Amino acid sequence: MKSYVAKLSEIDRKWYLFDAENKTLGRFATQIARILIGKDKPIFTPHIDIGDFAVVINASKIKVTGKKMTGKIYYHHTGFPGGLRQTIFKDMLTKHPERVIEMAVRRMLPKNRMQAKRMNRLLVYAGPTHRQQAQKPVPKGQL
Protein backbone atom coordinates (compact mmCIF):
# COMPACT_ATOMS: atom_id res chain seq x y z
CA MET A 1 0.00 0.00 0.00
CA LYS A 2 1.48 3.35 -1.04
CA SER A 3 1.26 6.54 0.99
CA TYR A 4 -0.71 9.35 -0.59
CA VAL A 5 0.96 12.74 -1.02
CA ALA A 6 -1.15 15.71 -2.06
CA LYS A 7 0.04 17.75 -5.03
CA LEU A 8 -0.04 21.53 -5.17
CA SER A 9 -2.34 21.39 -8.19
CA GLU A 10 -4.95 19.48 -6.13
CA ILE A 11 -5.27 22.15 -3.44
CA ASP A 12 -8.69 23.82 -3.49
CA ARG A 13 -8.97 26.49 -0.81
CA LYS A 14 -12.46 27.36 0.41
CA TRP A 15 -13.71 30.22 2.58
CA TYR A 16 -15.56 29.48 5.82
CA LEU A 17 -17.46 31.89 8.06
CA PHE A 18 -17.45 31.32 11.83
CA ASP A 19 -19.69 33.15 14.31
CA ALA A 20 -18.02 33.42 17.73
CA GLU A 21 -21.12 34.58 19.59
CA ASN A 22 -21.60 32.59 22.84
CA LYS A 23 -18.92 30.03 21.87
CA THR A 24 -16.29 28.72 24.29
CA LEU A 25 -12.86 30.08 23.35
CA GLY A 26 -10.81 26.87 23.41
CA ARG A 27 -13.29 24.64 21.62
CA PHE A 28 -13.90 27.35 19.04
CA ALA A 29 -10.16 27.87 18.42
CA THR A 30 -9.55 24.14 17.86
CA GLN A 31 -12.26 24.05 15.19
CA ILE A 32 -10.64 27.00 13.38
CA ALA A 33 -7.14 25.50 13.71
CA ARG A 34 -8.30 22.26 12.07
CA ILE A 35 -9.65 24.24 9.09
CA LEU A 36 -6.43 26.25 8.73
CA ILE A 37 -4.29 23.08 8.87
CA GLY A 38 -6.57 21.16 6.49
CA LYS A 39 -7.11 18.13 8.72
CA ASP A 40 -10.75 17.90 7.69
CA LYS A 41 -9.80 17.16 4.07
CA PRO A 42 -9.34 13.62 2.76
CA ILE A 43 -6.12 14.64 0.94
CA PHE A 44 -4.44 15.87 4.16
CA THR A 45 -0.65 15.65 4.00
CA PRO A 46 1.29 16.89 7.06
CA HIS A 47 4.15 18.59 5.20
CA ILE A 48 1.98 20.39 2.60
CA ASP A 49 -0.18 23.37 3.51
CA ILE A 50 -3.65 22.53 2.14
CA GLY A 51 -5.81 24.43 4.66
CA ASP A 52 -8.71 26.76 3.95
CA PHE A 53 -9.52 30.37 4.82
CA ALA A 54 -11.42 31.23 8.01
CA VAL A 55 -13.38 34.45 8.64
CA VAL A 56 -14.49 34.96 12.25
CA ILE A 57 -17.17 37.49 13.22
CA ASN A 58 -18.46 38.62 16.64
CA ALA A 59 -15.09 38.07 18.33
CA SER A 60 -16.09 40.42 21.14
CA LYS A 61 -18.88 38.01 22.20
CA ILE A 62 -16.67 34.98 22.87
CA LYS A 63 -17.13 33.23 26.23
CA VAL A 64 -14.81 31.46 28.66
CA THR A 65 -15.63 29.06 31.49
CA GLY A 66 -14.79 29.23 35.16
CA LYS A 67 -12.78 32.15 36.52
CA LYS A 68 -10.83 32.74 33.31
CA MET A 69 -12.45 36.14 32.74
CA THR A 70 -10.31 37.56 35.57
CA GLY A 71 -7.77 34.77 36.09
CA LYS A 72 -6.43 34.22 32.56
CA ILE A 73 -3.37 36.41 32.05
CA TYR A 74 -1.61 37.27 28.77
CA TYR A 75 2.10 38.05 29.08
CA HIS A 76 4.45 39.87 26.72
CA HIS A 77 7.90 41.35 27.14
CA THR A 78 8.97 44.74 25.78
CA GLY A 79 12.57 43.64 25.36
CA PHE A 80 13.88 46.01 28.00
CA PRO A 81 15.02 44.99 31.51
CA GLY A 82 11.96 44.61 33.75
CA GLY A 83 9.70 44.90 30.72
CA LEU A 84 7.33 42.01 31.45
CA ARG A 85 3.77 43.22 30.86
CA GLN A 86 0.57 41.38 31.69
CA THR A 87 -3.06 41.84 30.69
CA ILE A 88 -6.06 39.98 32.06
CA PHE A 89 -8.55 38.38 29.70
CA LYS A 90 -11.36 40.84 30.43
CA ASP A 91 -9.20 43.85 29.50
CA MET A 92 -7.90 42.15 26.36
CA LEU A 93 -11.46 41.32 25.30
CA THR A 94 -12.61 44.93 25.65
CA LYS A 95 -9.55 46.55 24.01
CA HIS A 96 -8.54 44.00 21.35
CA PRO A 97 -11.15 41.21 20.96
CA GLU A 98 -9.54 40.02 17.71
CA ARG A 99 -6.26 39.23 19.45
CA VAL A 100 -7.92 36.84 21.89
CA ILE A 101 -9.01 34.50 19.09
CA GLU A 102 -5.83 35.02 17.04
CA MET A 103 -3.61 34.11 19.99
CA ALA A 104 -5.69 31.06 20.89
CA VAL A 105 -5.59 29.75 17.31
CA ARG A 106 -1.87 30.54 16.83
CA ARG A 107 -0.99 28.57 19.95
CA MET A 108 -2.95 25.55 18.66
CA LEU A 109 -1.17 25.43 15.31
CA PRO A 110 2.02 23.41 14.89
CA LYS A 111 5.15 25.43 15.61
CA ASN A 112 6.83 25.22 12.20
CA ARG A 113 7.43 27.28 9.06
CA MET A 114 3.82 26.97 7.93
CA GLN A 115 2.37 28.61 11.05
CA ALA A 116 2.70 32.18 9.72
CA LYS A 117 1.19 31.23 6.33
CA ARG A 118 -1.75 29.60 8.06
CA MET A 119 -2.31 32.61 10.30
CA ASN A 120 -2.46 34.84 7.22
CA ARG A 121 -5.56 32.91 6.18
CA LEU A 122 -7.34 33.75 9.45
CA LEU A 123 -9.39 36.96 9.44
CA VAL A 124 -11.02 38.03 12.72
CA TYR A 125 -13.56 40.84 13.18
CA ALA A 126 -14.94 42.14 16.48
CA GLY A 127 -18.41 42.91 15.10
CA PRO A 128 -20.98 41.12 12.93
CA THR A 129 -19.74 42.58 9.62
CA HIS A 130 -16.76 41.50 7.54
CA ARG A 131 -15.09 42.58 4.29
CA GLN A 132 -14.98 39.18 2.56
CA GLN A 133 -18.43 39.17 0.94
CA ALA A 134 -16.83 38.84 -2.51
CA GLN A 135 -15.29 35.47 -1.52
CA LYS A 136 -18.74 34.18 -0.46
CA PRO A 137 -17.68 32.40 2.74
CA VAL A 138 -19.79 29.39 3.69
CA PRO A 139 -21.09 29.33 7.29
CA LYS A 140 -19.37 26.48 9.10
CA GLY A 141 -21.34 24.05 11.29
CA GLN A 142 -22.17 24.69 14.91
CA LEU A 143 -20.15 23.36 17.85
MARBA-3410 file (N, C-alpha, C, O; in Angstrom, 1 decimal):
143
0.8,-1.2,0.0,0.0,0.0,0.0,0.9,1.2,0.0,1.8,1.4,0.8 ~ 0.7,2.2,-0.9,1.5,3.4,-1.0,0.9,4.5,-0.2,-0.4,4.6,-0.1 ~ 1.7,5.3,0.3,1.3,6.5,1.0,0.8,7.6,0.0,1.4,7.7,-1.1 ~ -0.2,8.3,0.3,-0.7,9.4,-0.6,-0.1,10.7,-0.2,0.0,11.0,1.0 ~ 0.4,11.4,-1.2,1.0,12.7,-1.0,0.2,13.7,-1.9,0.1,13.5,-3.1
-0.4,14.7,-1.3,-1.2,15.7,-2.1,-0.2,16.5,-2.9,0.9,16.8,-2.6 ~ -0.7,16.9,-4.1,0.0,17.8,-5.0,-0.5,19.2,-4.9,-1.6,19.4,-4.6 ~ 0.4,20.1,-5.3,0.0,21.5,-5.2,-1.2,21.9,-6.1,-2.0,22.7,-5.9 ~ -1.3,21.1,-7.2,-2.3,21.4,-8.2,-3.7,20.9,-7.7,-4.7,21.3,-8.2 ~ -3.7,20.0,-6.7,-5.0,19.5,-6.1,-5.5,20.3,-5.0,-6.7,20.1,-4.6
-4.8,21.3,-4.6,-5.3,22.2,-3.4,-6.4,23.1,-3.9,-6.2,23.9,-4.8 ~ -7.5,23.0,-3.2,-8.7,23.8,-3.5,-9.1,24.5,-2.2,-9.7,23.9,-1.3 ~ -8.7,25.8,-2.1,-9.0,26.5,-0.8,-10.4,27.1,-0.8,-10.8,27.7,-1.8 ~ -11.1,26.8,0.3,-12.5,27.4,0.4,-12.5,28.4,1.5,-11.5,28.5,2.3 ~ -13.5,29.2,1.6,-13.7,30.2,2.6,-14.8,29.8,3.5,-15.9,29.4,3.1
-14.6,29.8,4.8,-15.6,29.5,5.8,-15.8,30.7,6.8,-14.9,31.4,7.1 ~ -17.1,30.8,7.2,-17.5,31.9,8.1,-17.8,31.3,9.4,-18.6,30.4,9.5 ~ -17.2,31.8,10.5,-17.5,31.3,11.8,-18.0,32.5,12.6,-17.6,33.6,12.6 ~ -19.1,32.2,13.4,-19.7,33.2,14.3,-19.3,32.8,15.7,-19.6,31.7,16.2 ~ -18.6,33.7,16.4,-18.0,33.4,17.7,-19.0,33.7,18.9,-18.6,33.6,20.0
-20.2,34.2,18.5,-21.1,34.6,19.6,-21.5,33.4,20.5,-22.0,32.4,20.0 ~ -21.3,33.6,21.8,-21.6,32.6,22.8,-20.9,31.3,22.6,-21.4,30.2,23.0 ~ -19.7,31.2,22.0,-18.9,30.0,21.9,-17.8,30.0,22.9,-17.3,31.1,23.3 ~ -17.4,28.9,23.4,-16.3,28.7,24.3,-15.0,28.9,23.5,-14.8,28.3,22.5 ~ -14.1,29.7,24.1,-12.9,30.1,23.4,-12.0,28.9,22.9,-11.7,28.8,21.7
-11.7,28.0,23.8,-10.8,26.9,23.4,-11.4,25.9,22.4,-10.7,25.6,21.4 ~ -12.6,25.5,22.6,-13.3,24.6,21.6,-13.5,25.3,20.3,-13.4,24.7,19.2 ~ -13.7,26.6,20.3,-13.9,27.3,19.0,-12.6,27.5,18.3,-12.5,27.3,17.1 ~ -11.5,27.7,19.0,-10.2,27.9,18.4,-9.7,26.6,17.8,-9.0,26.6,16.8 ~ -10.0,25.4,18.4,-9.6,24.1,17.9,-10.3,23.9,16.5,-9.7,23.3,15.6
-11.5,24.2,16.4,-12.3,24.1,15.2,-11.6,24.9,14.1,-11.5,24.4,12.9 ~ -11.3,26.1,14.4,-10.6,27.0,13.4,-9.3,26.5,13.0,-8.9,26.5,11.8 ~ -8.5,26.0,14.0,-7.1,25.5,13.7,-7.2,24.3,12.8,-6.4,24.2,11.9 ~ -8.2,23.4,13.0,-8.3,22.3,12.1,-8.6,22.7,10.6,-8.1,22.1,9.7 ~ -9.4,23.7,10.4,-9.7,24.2,9.1,-8.4,24.8,8.5,-8.1,24.6,7.3
-7.6,25.6,9.3,-6.4,26.2,8.7,-5.4,25.2,8.4,-4.6,25.4,7.4 ~ -5.3,24.1,9.1,-4.3,23.1,8.9,-4.7,22.2,7.7,-3.9,21.8,6.9 ~ -6.0,22.0,7.6,-6.6,21.2,6.5,-6.8,19.7,6.9,-6.9,18.9,6.1 ~ -6.9,19.5,8.2,-7.1,18.1,8.7,-8.5,17.6,8.4,-8.7,16.3,8.5 ~ -9.4,18.4,8.0,-10.7,17.9,7.7,-10.9,17.4,6.2,-11.9,16.9,5.8
-9.8,17.6,5.5,-9.8,17.2,4.1,-9.3,15.7,3.9,-8.4,15.3,4.6 ~ -9.8,15.0,3.0,-9.3,13.6,2.8,-7.9,13.6,2.1,-7.3,12.5,2.2 ~ -7.5,14.6,1.5,-6.1,14.6,0.9,-5.1,15.2,1.9,-4.0,15.6,1.4 ~ -5.4,15.3,3.2,-4.4,15.9,4.2,-3.1,15.2,4.1,-2.9,14.0,4.1 ~ -2.0,16.1,4.0,-0.7,15.7,4.0,0.1,16.6,5.0,0.0,17.8,4.8
0.7,16.0,6.0,1.3,16.9,7.1,2.3,17.9,6.6,2.3,19.0,7.2 ~ 3.1,17.7,5.6,4.1,18.6,5.2,3.7,19.5,4.1,4.6,20.3,3.6 ~ 2.5,19.5,3.6,2.0,20.4,2.6,0.8,21.2,3.2,-0.1,20.6,3.8 ~ 0.9,22.5,3.0,-0.2,23.4,3.5,-1.4,23.4,2.6,-1.4,24.0,1.5 ~ -2.5,22.6,3.0,-3.6,22.5,2.1,-4.9,23.1,2.8,-6.0,22.9,2.4
-4.7,23.9,3.9,-5.8,24.4,4.7,-6.6,25.5,3.9,-6.3,25.9,2.9 ~ -7.8,25.8,4.5,-8.7,26.8,3.9,-8.6,28.1,4.7,-7.9,28.3,5.6 ~ -9.4,29.1,4.2,-9.5,30.4,4.8,-10.6,30.4,5.9,-11.6,29.7,5.7 ~ -10.4,31.1,6.9,-11.4,31.2,8.0,-11.7,32.7,8.3,-10.8,33.5,8.6 ~ -13.0,33.1,8.3,-13.4,34.4,8.6,-14.2,34.3,9.9,-15.2,33.6,9.9
-13.8,35.0,11.0,-14.5,35.0,12.3,-15.2,36.3,12.5,-14.5,37.3,12.4 ~ -16.4,36.3,12.9,-17.2,37.5,13.2,-17.6,37.4,14.7,-17.6,36.3,15.3 ~ -18.0,38.5,15.2,-18.5,38.6,16.6,-17.4,38.1,17.6,-17.8,37.4,18.6 ~ -16.2,38.5,17.4,-15.1,38.1,18.3,-15.3,38.7,19.7,-14.8,38.1,20.7 ~ -15.9,39.8,19.8,-16.1,40.4,21.1,-17.1,39.7,22.0,-17.2,40.0,23.2
-17.8,38.7,21.4,-18.9,38.0,22.2,-18.5,36.6,22.6,-19.3,35.7,22.8 ~ -17.2,36.3,22.5,-16.7,35.0,22.9,-16.8,34.8,24.4,-16.7,35.7,25.1 ~ -17.0,33.5,24.8,-17.1,33.2,26.2,-16.0,32.3,26.7,-15.3,31.7,25.9 ~ -15.7,32.4,28.0,-14.8,31.5,28.7,-15.5,30.9,29.9,-16.5,31.5,30.4 ~ -15.0,29.7,30.3,-15.6,29.1,31.5,-14.8,29.3,32.8,-13.7,29.8,32.7
-15.5,29.1,33.9,-14.8,29.2,35.2,-14.4,30.7,35.5,-15.2,31.6,35.2 ~ -13.2,30.8,36.1,-12.8,32.1,36.5,-11.8,32.7,35.5,-11.0,33.6,35.9 ~ -11.8,32.3,34.3,-10.8,32.7,33.3,-11.0,34.2,32.9,-10.1,34.8,32.5 ~ -12.2,34.7,33.1,-12.4,36.1,32.7,-11.5,37.1,33.5,-11.1,38.1,33.0 ~ -11.2,36.7,34.8,-10.3,37.6,35.6,-9.0,36.8,35.9,-8.0,37.5,36.3
-9.0,35.5,35.7,-7.8,34.8,36.1,-6.8,34.5,35.0,-5.7,34.2,35.2 ~ -7.3,34.5,33.7,-6.4,34.2,32.6,-5.6,35.5,32.3,-6.1,36.6,32.1 ~ -4.3,35.3,32.2,-3.4,36.4,32.0,-2.5,36.2,30.8,-2.0,35.1,30.6 ~ -2.5,37.3,30.0,-1.6,37.3,28.8,-0.3,38.0,29.1,-0.4,39.1,29.6 ~ 0.8,37.4,28.8,2.1,38.0,29.1,2.8,38.4,27.8,2.7,37.7,26.8
3.5,39.5,27.8,4.4,39.9,26.7,5.6,40.7,27.3,5.4,41.3,28.4 ~ 6.7,40.7,26.6,7.9,41.3,27.1,8.3,42.4,26.1,8.3,42.2,24.9 ~ 8.6,43.6,26.6,9.0,44.7,25.8,10.4,44.6,25.2,10.7,45.2,24.2 ~ 11.2,43.8,25.8,12.6,43.6,25.4,13.5,44.4,26.2,14.8,44.2,26.1 ~ 13.0,45.3,27.1,13.9,46.0,28.0,13.9,45.3,29.4,13.0,44.6,29.7
15.0,45.6,30.2,15.0,45.0,31.5,13.8,45.4,32.3,13.4,46.5,32.4 ~ 13.2,44.4,32.9,12.0,44.6,33.7,10.7,44.9,32.9,9.8,45.5,33.4 ~ 10.8,44.5,31.6,9.7,44.9,30.7,8.6,43.9,30.6,7.9,43.9,29.5 ~ 8.4,43.0,31.5,7.3,42.0,31.4,6.0,42.7,31.7,5.8,43.3,32.8 ~ 5.1,42.6,30.7,3.8,43.2,30.9,2.7,42.1,30.9,2.9,41.1,30.3
1.6,42.4,31.6,0.6,41.4,31.7,-0.8,42.1,31.6,-1.0,43.2,32.0 ~ -1.7,41.4,30.9,-3.1,41.8,30.7,-4.0,40.7,31.0,-3.8,39.6,30.6 ~ -5.1,41.0,31.8,-6.1,40.0,32.1,-7.0,39.8,30.9,-7.1,40.7,30.1 ~ -7.7,38.7,30.8,-8.6,38.4,29.7,-9.6,39.4,29.5,-9.9,39.8,28.3 ~ -10.3,39.9,30.6,-11.4,40.8,30.4,-10.9,42.1,29.8,-11.6,42.7,28.9
-9.7,42.6,30.1,-9.2,43.8,29.5,-8.8,43.6,28.0,-9.1,44.5,27.2 ~ -8.3,42.5,27.7,-7.9,42.1,26.4,-9.2,42.0,25.5,-9.1,42.4,24.3 ~ -10.2,41.5,26.1,-11.5,41.3,25.3,-12.1,42.7,25.0,-12.7,42.8,23.9 ~ -12.0,43.6,25.9,-12.6,44.9,25.7,-11.8,45.8,24.7,-12.3,46.5,23.9 ~ -10.4,45.7,24.8,-9.6,46.5,24.0,-9.3,45.9,22.6,-9.4,46.6,21.6
-8.9,44.7,22.6,-8.5,44.0,21.3,-9.2,42.6,21.3,-8.5,41.6,21.5 ~ -10.5,42.5,21.0,-11.1,41.2,21.0,-10.6,40.3,19.9,-10.7,39.1,20.0 ~ -10.1,40.9,18.8,-9.5,40.0,17.7,-8.3,39.2,18.2,-8.1,38.1,17.8 ~ -7.5,39.9,19.0,-6.3,39.2,19.4,-6.5,38.0,20.3,-5.7,37.1,20.3 ~ -7.6,38.0,21.0,-7.9,36.8,21.9,-8.1,35.6,21.0,-7.5,34.5,21.4
-8.8,35.7,20.0,-9.0,34.5,19.1,-7.7,34.2,18.3,-7.4,33.0,18.1 ~ -7.1,35.2,17.8,-5.8,35.0,17.0,-4.8,34.3,17.9,-4.1,33.4,17.4 ~ -4.6,34.7,19.1,-3.6,34.1,20.0,-4.0,32.7,20.3,-3.1,31.8,20.4 ~ -5.3,32.4,20.6,-5.7,31.1,20.9,-5.5,30.1,19.7,-5.0,29.0,19.9 ~ -5.8,30.6,18.5,-5.6,29.8,17.3,-4.1,29.6,17.0,-3.7,28.4,16.7
-3.3,30.6,17.1,-1.9,30.5,16.8,-1.2,29.5,17.8,-0.3,28.8,17.3 ~ -1.6,29.5,19.0,-1.0,28.6,19.9,-1.4,27.1,19.7,-0.8,26.2,20.3 ~ -2.5,26.9,19.0,-3.0,25.6,18.7,-2.4,25.0,17.3,-2.5,23.8,17.1 ~ -1.8,25.9,16.6,-1.2,25.4,15.3,0.2,24.8,15.6,0.8,25.2,16.6 ~ 0.7,23.9,14.7,2.0,23.4,14.9,3.1,24.5,14.8,2.9,25.4,14.0
4.1,24.4,15.6,5.2,25.4,15.6,6.2,25.1,14.5,7.2,24.5,14.8 ~ 5.9,25.5,13.3,6.8,25.2,12.2,6.8,26.4,11.2,6.1,27.4,11.5 ~ 7.4,26.2,10.0,7.4,27.3,9.1,6.1,27.6,8.5,5.9,28.7,8.0 ~ 5.1,26.7,8.5,3.8,27.0,7.9,2.9,27.7,8.9,1.8,28.1,8.4 ~ 3.3,28.0,10.1,2.4,28.6,11.1,2.0,30.0,10.6,0.8,30.4,10.7
3.0,30.8,10.1,2.7,32.2,9.7,1.8,32.2,8.5,0.9,33.1,8.4 ~ 2.0,31.3,7.5,1.2,31.2,6.3,-0.2,30.9,6.7,-1.2,31.4,6.1 ~ -0.4,30.0,7.6,-1.8,29.6,8.1,-2.4,30.7,8.8,-3.6,31.0,8.6 ~ -1.7,31.5,9.6,-2.3,32.6,10.3,-2.7,33.7,9.3,-3.7,34.5,9.7 ~ -2.1,33.8,8.2,-2.5,34.8,7.2,-3.8,34.5,6.6,-4.5,35.4,6.1
-4.3,33.3,6.7,-5.6,32.9,6.2,-6.7,33.0,7.2,-7.8,32.7,6.9 ~ -6.3,33.5,8.4,-7.3,33.7,9.5,-7.7,35.2,9.5,-6.8,36.1,9.7 ~ -8.9,35.6,9.4,-9.4,37.0,9.4,-10.4,37.1,10.6,-11.4,36.4,10.5 ~ -10.2,37.9,11.5,-11.0,38.0,12.7,-11.6,39.4,12.8,-10.8,40.4,12.7 ~ -12.9,39.6,13.0,-13.6,40.8,13.2,-14.3,40.9,14.5,-14.9,39.9,14.9
-14.3,42.0,15.2,-14.9,42.1,16.5,-16.5,42.2,16.3,-17.2,41.7,17.2 ~ -17.0,42.8,15.3,-18.4,42.9,15.1,-19.0,41.9,14.1,-18.3,40.9,13.7 ~ -20.3,42.1,13.8,-21.0,41.1,12.9,-20.7,41.3,11.4,-21.1,40.5,10.6 ~ -20.0,42.4,11.0,-19.7,42.6,9.6,-18.3,42.2,9.3,-17.4,42.2,10.1 ~ -18.1,41.8,8.0,-16.8,41.5,7.5,-16.6,42.0,6.1,-17.6,42.3,5.5
-15.4,42.0,5.6,-15.1,42.6,4.3,-14.9,41.5,3.2,-14.3,41.8,2.2 ~ -15.2,40.3,3.5,-15.0,39.2,2.6,-16.3,38.7,1.9,-16.4,37.5,1.6 ~ -17.2,39.6,1.6,-18.4,39.2,0.9,-18.1,38.7,-0.5,-18.8,37.8,-1.0 ~ -17.1,39.2,-1.1,-16.8,38.8,-2.5,-16.4,37.4,-2.6,-16.6,36.7,-3.6 ~ -15.8,36.9,-1.5,-15.3,35.5,-1.5,-16.4,34.5,-1.2,-16.2,33.3,-1.3
-17.6,35.0,-0.8,-18.7,34.2,-0.5,-18.4,33.1,0.5,-18.5,31.9,0.2 ~ -18.0,33.4,1.8,-17.7,32.4,2.7,-18.9,31.6,3.1,-20.0,32.1,3.3 ~ -18.7,30.3,3.3,-19.8,29.4,3.7,-19.8,29.3,5.2,-18.8,29.0,5.8 ~ -21.0,29.5,5.8,-21.1,29.3,7.3,-20.7,27.9,7.7,-21.3,26.9,7.2 ~ -19.8,27.8,8.7,-19.4,26.5,9.1,-20.3,26.0,10.2,-20.9,26.8,10.9
-20.4,24.7,10.3,-21.3,24.0,11.3,-21.2,24.5,12.7,-20.1,25.0,13.1 ~ -22.2,24.3,13.5,-22.2,24.7,14.9,-21.4,23.7,15.8,-21.2,22.6,15.4 ~ -20.9,24.2,16.9,-20.2,23.4,17.8,-21.1,22.5,18.6,-20.7,21.7,19.5
END
